[in-house]
Amino acid sequence: MRKTMLGILAASLAVMPLSGSSAGEYEYFKYYKHHHHMMKKPPPPHREFTSDHTGAWAAGCGIASAASLMLGTAIAGSDKNKKHRRQLTITEAYWAASACPFLLPLAFVAQATCPDNKATYQIATLAYRYLETHPSADQSAFTSAYGEACRTGKLSPEFVAFVTANGLYARAATRRAISVRG
C-alpha cells in the first residue's frame, strides 16, 4: 500500500508542470540566491489594511444584548417564590438590550415614556404564568396592555377580561383595575 501511494505521489510530482506564477517565482529566487549582492530585496506582498471594525462591533453588540436579555429573563423568571416569577417589563428589557452602546438612547426613551409601575409588573407576572400554561400562545394581549399600564398605571378593562377568562387572575373579577398605590 505504501509503495502504491509513493508511486502515485512521485508520478503526480513528475507530471506537474512548472508553469505560471510558480515557475517565475522559482526562477527569480534561483537567480536571487546567486546574485543577491547585486539585487534589492523583493518588496513584501501588498496587504490591504483596514480600520473598519463595524462587523465585529455589530456581532459583539448583538451577542452582548442577547446575553444580557437572557440573563435578565432567567433572573426574573427564577425567583424562589413562585408568585414573584415574571417576565421582564418593557423598560427592563430595553435596559438589558442597551448592553450595546448605540441602544442606550432607546433605553432612555423607554424609561421616559413607560416607567415601571405596579401595573407593568403585574402584566409581566401574568404573562409568565400564561406562558407556563400555554407555552406557544400569542402574547399580543400582554403587549397591548402595556400601553394603558404605562399611561395610567392601571390595567385596562379588556386586559382584565382576558386574564379573568384565562383563569390567571381571580381577583380581577372583583377589582376592575389595580391602582399604582395598591
Rosetta blueprint (number, residue, H / E / L):
1 M L
2 R H
3 K H
4 T H
5 M H
6 L H
7 G H
8 I H
9 L H
10 A H
11 A H
12 S H
13 L H
14 A H
15 V H
16 M L
17 P L
18 L L
19 S L
20 G L
21 S H
22 S H
23 A H
24 G H
25 E H
26 Y H
27 E H
28 Y H
29 F H
30 K H
31 Y H
32 Y H
33 K H
34 H H
35 H H
36 H L
37 H L
38 M L
39 M L
40 K L
41 K L
42 P L
43 P L
44 P L
45 P L
46 H L
47 R L
48 E L
49 F L
50 T L
51 S L
52 D L
53 H L
54 T H
55 G H
56 A H
57 W H
58 A H
59 A H
60 G H
61 C H
62 G H
63 I H
64 A H
65 S H
66 A H
67 A H
68 S H
69 L H
70 M H
71 L H
72 G H
73 T H
74 A H
75 I H
76 A H
77 G L
78 S L
79 D L
80 K L
81 N L
82 K H
83 K H
84 H H
85 R L
86 R L
87 Q L
88 L L
89 T L
90 I H
91 T H
92 E H
93 A H
94 Y H
95 W H
96 A H
97 A H
98 S L
99 A L
100 C L
101 P H
102 F H
103 L H
104 L H
105 P H
106 L H
107 A H
108 F H
109 V H
110 A H
111 Q H
112 A H
113 T H
114 C L
115 P L
116 D L
117 N L
118 K H
119 A H
120 T H
121 Y H
122 Q H
123 I H
124 A H
125 T H
126 L H
127 A H
128 Y H
129 R H
130 Y H
131 L H
132 E H
133 T H
134 H L
135 P L
136 S L
137 A L
138 D L
139 Q L
140 S H
141 A H
142 F H
143 T H
144 S H
145 A H
146 Y H
147 G H
148 E H
149 A H
150 C H
151 R H
152 T H
153 G L
154 K L
155 L L
156 S L
157 P H
158 E H
159 F H
160 V H
161 A H
162 F H
163 V H
164 T H
165 A H
166 N L
167 G L
168 L L
169 Y L
170 A H
171 R H
172 A H
173 A H
174 T L
175 R L
176 R L
177 A L
178 I L
179 S L
180 V L
181 R L
182 G L
